[in-house]
Amino acid sequence: MKINLIEYFEESLQHCPDKIAVIEKDKQITFCELGVKSKQIATALIECIGEINRPVAIYLPKSIDAVSSDIACIYSGNMYMNLDVKTPLERIRNILDLIKPVVIISNNQYLKNINQVISGPIKILNLDQLDWSKDPWDEQIRSVWRDLIDTDPLCIINTSGSTGTPKGVVLNHRSFFDFTEWALEEFHFTDEEVIGSLSPLVFDIYCFELCLLMAKGSTMVLIPDNLSAFPVTILKLLEEKKVSFIFWVPTIMVNIANMDLLSQIQLPDLRLCWFAGEVFPTKQFNYWHHKLPNVEFANLYGPIEITLDCTYFKIERDLRDEEPIPIGFPCRNTDILILDENDQHVMVKNVEGELCVRGTSLAMGYYNNPEKTAAAFVQNPLNKSYPEIIYRTGDIVFINERGEIVFKGRRDSLVKHLGYRIELGEIEHVIINKLKLVKNGCIVYNFAKKEITLFYEAEKEMTASEFRVAIGRELPKYMIPVVYHYLPELQRNTNGKIDRLFYNKQINN
């Protein structure tokens, strides 16, 4: 029985040392080379840290160096936390202040940026200054990773928080290889799998791709984030590199469908396509299904707190354009509870309730944030006999006549936008309290157009450009509102609070 991901990776290093592990534009690295490079970085980390289970931040673009650094963190017995180099520095500062990593791995190109936001005793490991001729400490590294157990933390993934500071979700080895082993069995991954990796390093989708590389010896083709705006280029890259598996957020798949690009590029090597992170309109999905009839498609669902995904739906039947794609059934070793507003188990079909999850997939909690951890990870109200933690997703679902779970919407201000999970309250907090751009405001999400909208009251109207420039200094591009509505005064309810339901109905009805 495996107890950590390095045990899987070591087997891959033995079975396929000369196979290409990662492709980055015109560069590539074999598994043997990746193993050596990761262990060299791990040696430097052990020298810097001297202990295990500490957070290490990686501030690098999507690259062979970033993949090597993530694996190096695991070898050193520590948890990796990828940071997006395109994220505004103020947000990076907030993350670092909360997590307080012991080391930040970066390079000359990004050293200036990271030095601007460091506070406290954080060491910098500059890959451009590493002595690559130095042999790794193989024996010491081996003694470290062999001591890792399955409940030790593997990584931290940051997600949006309502008060302006992202929450750091801590995930362990057990939850990752539980999911990976299920996926390998359920979807028959082979030793020849080629992954078309489009997701940013900060996505949990990338984390699974890394697991697949380590556990199955799969080749990872790194698709630069900026290619999202060039779907033709992406498809040609998939065709050229003979990609067999993609795990994408639906946004780009919708664009490809709307532009009818699969009539030009057929993708003969693609055999398996997963999508997750947001609702995939069935009409656009049917386009993919029709154009690629030999590809197996699956809709996966799960917030970051569940480690990758907790339900899946293999699309093996025809779906009407107006029919939502179900999120399906629980993954192995995961149990789904649907609770009504009185915390009673919903047993009747077509009756809505909140989706809650129990099992080994649950995150360890939020790093340095016990209050929010206690609020989200709670005692199972159906179990009065012994301690049992469940995660309340805040997502409303129901079970249809076929017994499939169907996603309906959110019960709070958290939304999925372009694959990112966003607290709308965080955007409001930055605009109103931090930047003080307006007197008051209400952020609403347009689900049909996938647009973030701001209704605001202020002494004078601001242009959209003025908003975007100011907000862009604090928040990443995907969190900046697209539509702005100036009002002398926002509508209030009987309690004197902004009537969010009113503005939500205006946008979504």
Secondary structure, 3 states (H helix, E strand, C coil): CCCCHHHHHHHHHHHCCCCEEEEECCEEEEHHHHHHHHHHHHHHHHHHHCCCCCEEEEECCCCHHHHHHHHHHHHCCCEEEEECCCCCHHHHHHHHHHHCCCEEEECHHHHHHHHHHCCCCCEEEEHHHCCCCCCCCHHHHHHHHCCCCCCCEEEEEEECCCCCCCEEEEEEHHHHHHHHHHHHHHHCCCCCCEEEECCCCCCHHHHHHHHHHHHHCCEEEECCHHHHHCHHHHHHHHHHCCCCEEEECHHHHHHHHHCCHHHCCCCCCCCEEEECCCCCCHHHHHHHHHHCCCCEEEEEECCHHHCCCCEEEECCCCCCCCCCCCCEEECCCEEEEEECCCCCECCCCCCCEEEEEEECCCCCEECCCHHHHHHHEEECCCCCCCCCEEEEEEEEEEECCCCCEEEEEECCCEEEECCEEEEHHHHHHHHHHHCCCCCEEEEEEECCCCEEEEEEECCCCCCHHHHHHHHHCCCCHHHCCCEEEEECCCCECCCCCECHHHHHHHHHC
